[in-house]
Amino acid sequence: MLTGEIRSKIDQVWNAFWAGGIANPLEVIEQITYLLFMRGLDDIQTREENRANMLGQPIERVIFPEGVYRQDRDGKDVSYEELRWSRLKNEDPARMFLLMSEFVFPFLREMAEAGTAHSEHMKGARFTIPTPGLLAKVVDMLAEIPLEDRDTKGDLYEYMLGKIASAGQNGQFRTPRHIIKLMVELMKPTPQDVICDPASGTCGFLVAAGEYLREQHKGLFRDAALNRHFHEGMFHGYDFDQTMLRIGSMNMQLHGVEGADIRYRDSLASGHADDADKYSLILANPPFAGSLDYETTANDLLAIVKTKKTELLFMALFLKLLKPGGRAAVIVPDGVLFGSSTAHKAIRKMLVDDHKLDAIIKLPSGVFRPYAGVSTAIVFFTKTNSGGTDHVWFYDVQADGMSLDDKRQLLVPEEKFGPVPKAALGQDEHAKNNLPDVVARWAERNGAERENPRAGHSFTVTREEIAAVDYDLSLNRYKEMVHEAVEHRSPKEIIAQLLKLEDEIGDGLKELETML
């Protein structure tokens, strides 16, 4: 958890950028990412040097070699040593600016071209801080923030990513963190899982899955094979926005995942032969409400469902990428659940008849405010290729712990927020935050939940009943509305009361007339 002091320092860094003329929040976080990346490279080199000195062995991983990097405009040598954060932060502003713009950023781009894992997404790195004064101010501020602790580093970056969400139109890149945590909590990733987000953005789902494993499976890091799998083989994310790839890759690194596979890919346009049947868990909130041309859409997806709708193509993609037995929790617009087109029905029929549809959790329409008011749901399914749907569990989330207007303010104390709050909720607080109830009832979805009446928050529906209504998966199709019986007086009684009132009014007027 970030302290108020660290939050204040980050706010100061952010405000310095705005005052210095960089107003685009994505550009701000991108420039901060580069600076944090340079600081991280220096930390890696320092650790390697300390280990080598302690063991009396050569350095295994050299980032900044000894010797000259290149010459400056005046023909003076600039060494690799001068590019290190620990040296840069102590330079005067003019020299720091020169080194950063003409040497550090070319160095980052060259590292990327050389194919080093930790610089893979720095190919398009651009230095856009406009003045030496602003650079020196930002470097001084970042140097004061302690980044030795992994939790602090991760929380720091999450806090900055939250500023993207609060900045308006760029917020579509960020799924609310408590919704991500809910999905991860229900899917319960294991140390053996291979996890993918084909629309990874800032890698929020992958980060949350990693944090869950750190908390619930601490022993995995004592097993050499599992530890290697966690850092090098577990996490995979695709995106076609280079800025998001840089931010997402940095997010994973700052959360302690060293070799996550975060790469450029247009998920709906590329073929998927190399990734088919590869992943055991998919967590995603793909972009929806868009349309593609058939010519630009991957043929292997069109073979699953013939459509131009991105939300349906992503569902086909998830089925393509999952290995048999693989699980998925994905956010979809409500239209996927009840759309009447041939493609909509085909996808739903496929999930119910050919695989195992586990659950539908309907989210309140204000979850993605202020930048989107679309109604959404989380779909949970398992790829089986042989059916298996028995009962589908439905939950109607009516409150997620925050106001459902554009302000999205907390309705419960912070320690009672989220799917697994630190403090127990009172009865009235459950009505403001349904997520802990979702987690509790999810565990009983194949047991006691099957006896629930359909008038409450959650209930189950049989596969046969879903098939009978053209595979409609909208919660309201099955939920029973309970109307309170209202007793009305008889017409005679109402007329008698009206006549009585009329007489009283007449008597009052006569009394007033005599007084005048």
N, C-alpha and C positions, 0 to 999 in steps of 0.2 A: 504494500500500500504506500502510495506516495505521501510524503509529509506535506503540510501546507507550505513549508519553506521551499521545497523543491518545485511544487506547483507554481509558486510565485516566481521562481527563477525562470521556469519555462515560459510563463506568461510574459515576463520581461523580454526574453529572447524573441518571442512572437511579435510583441509590440515594437521591438527595435526594427524588425523587418518591415513592418507596416509603415513605421515612421520613415524608414529609409527608402521607401518607394516600391517595395515588393508586396502587392496586395493580394495576389492569387494564392490561396492557402495551399494548393498543391505545389506551387513553386517554392513556397516557404519550406514546406516539409521536405521537398526534394533537396534543397540546398542544405538543410540541417542534416539530412540523411548522408550526404557526401562528407560533411564534417565529422559526423559520428563514425562513418566508415573509416576515415583516415585515422581517427583516434583508436578505433578498434584494431586496425592493422598494426599500429605502433604497439598496442597492448600485446598482440600476438607475438610480435618480434621480441618484445621485452621478456615475455614468459619463456620463449624459446632460448633466449640468451641466458636467462637465470638457470634454466634446466641444464643447459650445456655446461655452464660454469660449475654447477653443483656436481654433475656426473663426470666432468672432465672429458666430455665428448664433443665432437663438432655439432654445430647447429643443424638440425634436420630440415627445418622449414625456414628458408631465408626469403623475406619479403623485400627488405632494403639491403642490397649487397654493399660491400665495401667499395669505395672508389667513386669515380665521377659519373654522374647521370648524363649531363650534357653541359654546354657552355651557354652563358647568358649573352645578351646583345653586345656587351662590352668585351666578350671573349674570356670572361672569368668562369672558372669551373664551378659548377653547382653539383655537390655530392648528393648521393642517395640519403645520407644522414640528415641533410637539410630539409628533406621532404617529410621527415617524421613529425608527428603531432607534438611530441615533447620538445622539439626544437622550434617548430613553427609558432607555437603559442607565445614564445618569448621574444619573437622578432618585433621590430618596430612596424607600425601599420603599413607603410609604403613597401618595405621589403617583404612583409607577409603577403601583401596583395600581389606583388610581382611573382613570388614563388608559387602562390596558389593558382594564379591564372595561366602562367606560362610553363610551369613545370609539374605541379601536383596533378592537375587535371589531364594533361597529356600522359603522365605516368599511369593514371587510372585507366585511361582508354587503351594504352599499350598492354597493360596487365590483362584487360578483357580480351584483346585480340590474341594474346598468348594462350587463352583458354583456361586460366586459373579459376578454380571453383569459386573462390571468394570475391571475384571481380566480374563474374559472368554478365551481370546486367549493367555494367558501367560503360558499355561501348558508346552510348550516346550522351555520356556525362557532359553537362555544360555548366560553366561557372557564370552565374548571373548576378552575384552580389555586386552592386554598382560602385561602391566606394571603399577605399582602404579603412576609413573610419568605421563604417558599418561592419566590415569583416572583423576588425580588431575587437569591436564591442561584442559581437556575437561569439567569437572564439573565447574571449575572456569569460563570458557568461557560461558557455558550455563547459569550460575547464573547471568551473566551480561546482558543477553537478557531479556527485559521486556515482560512478558507473561500475564499481567493482562487483556489486551484487547483481546477479542475474534477474532477480525479481524487480529490483529498482529499474534496471535497464528496460525490461519489458513493460513495466507500468508506465515508465516515462514515455515510451513510444506510443502506447495505447492512449495516453492522455493527449498526445499531439494528434493522433489520428481522430480522436473525438472532436478536435477543432475543425477537421475537414467536414465532419458530419454537420456541425453546427453552423458551417459557413454557407449552406444553401445548396446550390445545384450539384456540387461535387459529392454530396452526401450519399448519392446512389451507390457509391463504392463501399459503403459501410453498413453491414447488417448490425442492428443493435446487439451489443455484447451479451446482454442477458438472454436474448433469444438464441444466440449461438450456443451459450452455455447450456440452455435447456436441451437443445438438440444433442449436444455432446453427452450430457448427463444421461439421456435416454438411450443413446446408442452404446455407451460404455465401451470405448475403444480398448483393445487388448494390446499387449506388447508385441504380438505377432502380426497385427493388422498392417495392411498396406493401404494408406489413406490418400484419397485424391479429391481435389476441388477443381473442376474444369473451368471455373470462372472465378479464379482465386482472389483477384483484387489485392487487398492489403493482407491477405492470408489469415484473416481472423479465425476461420474455421480450423485451419491447420494449427495455429497457435493454441487455440482452446483445447484441441485434442491433445497436443503435447503437454499442456499444463495439467490436464486431467490425468494423463499417464504418470507424470511426476508425482502427483498427489496420491494416486490410488495404487501405483505399482512401483514403489520406490526401489524394490529389489532388482528391477530390470537393469539398473546401471552397474550392478555387481556381476552381471553375466556378460562376458565379453561379446558373445554373438548378438545378444539382444541390444546391448549398448551400441554396437556398430550398426545394427539394423535401425535403431531409433535415429541415429545421426545421419545415416547415409541412404537408407532404403525405404523408410516408412512414409515420408511426406512428399506429395507430388501436387504441384499447382500449375495451372495453365492460365495465361492471359495474353491478350494481343495489344496491350497498352504498355509501352516500355517504362513509363513513369510508375505505373502500378507494379510492374515486375521489380523495379529497384526498391520501391517502398516495401513490398511484400517480402522480398528477399532479406532486406534489413530487419524487418519485423521478426522473421524467423531466427536470424542470427542473434538479435538482442534477447530473444527468449531462449537462447541456449541450444538451438538446433543448428549444427555446423554445416551439414551437407545436404540440406533440403533441395529437392529437384523442382525448382521454380523456373519455368521456361516459357519462351514465346510460343504461342500456338493459337490459331483461330479455331476454336474447338468445333465449330459447326461447318467450317469449310475444308478442314484437313481430313484425310483418310485416317483410320484408326487401327490399321492392321497391326501396328507395333504395340498398341496399348489395349487391344481387345482382350477381355477376360483376365485382366491383370490385377484389378484392385478388389480388396475385401470390404472396403468401407468408403462410401462417397458422402460427403457433407457439402452442401452447396446452396447458394441463393443466386441462380443465374439471372441475367437480364431477361426481362420478358416484355410482352406487348410490342414486339417488333416483327418484321417480316423480311425474309430473304428471297432472292431469286433462286429458282431450281438450279440454274447454271453454277451458282456460287456455293451450293450446299453439297456437303460430302455425300457421295452416292451410297455409301454403306449406311448412312442415317435414313436417306430416302427409301432404302430398301425395307427399313423397319416401319416407317410411317411416311406416307406421301403428303407433305404439307410444307407451307412456307412459314408457318408460325414458329418463332424462336422457342417459345415455352414448350411446345410439343417436341421440337427437334432435340431440345436438351433432355427431355425424358427418354427419347430414343437413345441419345448418347449415353446416359447413365446405364441403361440396360446393356449397351454395347461394351462399356468399360468394365462393368462388374464381372468378377469371376462367379461361377455357380456357387451359391451359398453366401455370396457377398450381400451386404446390407446398404441401404441408402436412406438418408433423411434429407429431404430437399424442400425448399420453399417454392410454391407455385402460386400464380394468381388464381382466384376462385374459378375463373372461366374454364380452366383445365378440368375441374371437377364436374361441371355440368354442361359444357359446350355441346351443341347439337350437331356439329359438322362430322363428317365421316371420320376424319383424322382424330378428332377429340374422342369419339366413341371407340375407335380402334386402340388408342393408347390405354384407355381405361379398361377395356376388355382384356388387353394383353396383361396388364398388371394383375387383374383379378383371376383370369383363367389360366394364363401361362406361367405366372409367377405367384408369389405370396404377398398380397397386400396386407400389411400389418395394422396400420392406423392412419387416421386423418385427424390432425389437430387444427381446428379453425382459429385463426388469430384475429384480434380486433382490427378494424380497418384503420385505426390511427397509429399502428405500430411503426410505420415508416414515415410518419409526419416529422418535420414540416415539408419534406421534399417529395412525398408521394402519399396519396390517400387511398391507393388501391387495396381492395380486400384480398387477403392471402390465406394460405393454409400450409401446414407442413405435412408432406406425404412421406410415410415410412413403408418401405417394402424390401423384400428379399428376393434376389434373383434365383430361381430354381430351374427354369426351363421345363418344369413338369407340373405346374400348378401348386396347390397347397393352401390357397386361401380358404379359411373356414369361417371365422368371425372377424369382422373389421371393427376395430375400436375407434370410436369418435369422442372427441373432447371439444367443448365449446368454450374457449378462453374468452372471457368478457373483460378481464382487467389484467394488465401485465405489471402492475406496480407503479406505472407512470400515467399522468394525465394523457388523454387521447386527443388533445388539441395540438396546435403548432408549438406550444411552449414545452410540452413533454416534461413536466415537473414531477419529481418523486412524490408519491402519495403515501409512502410508508418510510420509516427511518432507514438509513442506508444498511444497517445491520439486518434488516428484515426484507431486503430487496433481493430479487433474483430467484432462481429455481431451488437453490440450496442455501437459504439464508443462515447467517451466523446465530441469530436469535429466533426463538419461536414466535409465530404470529398469533395475535389474539383473534377472536372470532370475527370481529368487524374488519380486521386487517386482511383476512383471507379473501374477503369480497373485493379488496383493492389489489391483491396480488394472488392470482390463481396458480402461478407457476409451481409453487411447492406442492399444491394439490395434484397438478398434472403428474409430477414425479411419483407421488405416493400411489395414485390410482393406476399409473402405467404398470407398476409392478404387479397389480392384480387384474390386468386386462384379460388374462386367460382363466381367471378364477371368479372371485366375487363380483367383478364388474359385469359379468354376463347376466347377472340377475337384476341389474339396475333398470328401473323404469326409464323410459325415453324422454321424460320430462325434465331430467336434471342436467348437470354439466356434462356427464359422460355416460355412454352406453355402447353396446355392441350390436352389430347388424350381421345377419348371416349372408354368406355368398349367394345363396339362392335368391334371397330377397333383393340383393343388389342387381343380380342378372335380370330379374323380372321387370325392373324399371329402367332397362336400357343402360345399365352400368352407371347410373347417376350416383356420384359420390358426394354431392352437396349435403352437408349436415342437416340443413333445414328440411330436406326431403324425408328424413326419418324421425326428426325430433317432434315430439308431441307437445303441443302448446296447451297449457292448463289455463283455463279461463275461470276466474272466480265467479260463482253464481251471485247475481245481484237481484235482490227482491224488490219488485216495483209495486207501488200501491195500485189498487184497482181504479179504473176510470171514474167510478161513482164517487169514491172517496176524494179523488182530486177535484172533481166538479163541485162537491159539497163544500170543500175548503175554499174554492174560488168564490162561490156564492156568499160564504160567510165573510170573506175579505171584502167583497163588494158591498155588503150591508154595512160593515164597519166603516168603510170609506164614505158611504152615503150619510151615515149618522154623523161622522166627523164634519162633513161639509155643512149639514144643517146647523150643527152647533156653532160653527164658525160664522154662519149667516146671521144667527141671532145676536152674536157678539158685535157684529158690525152695525 
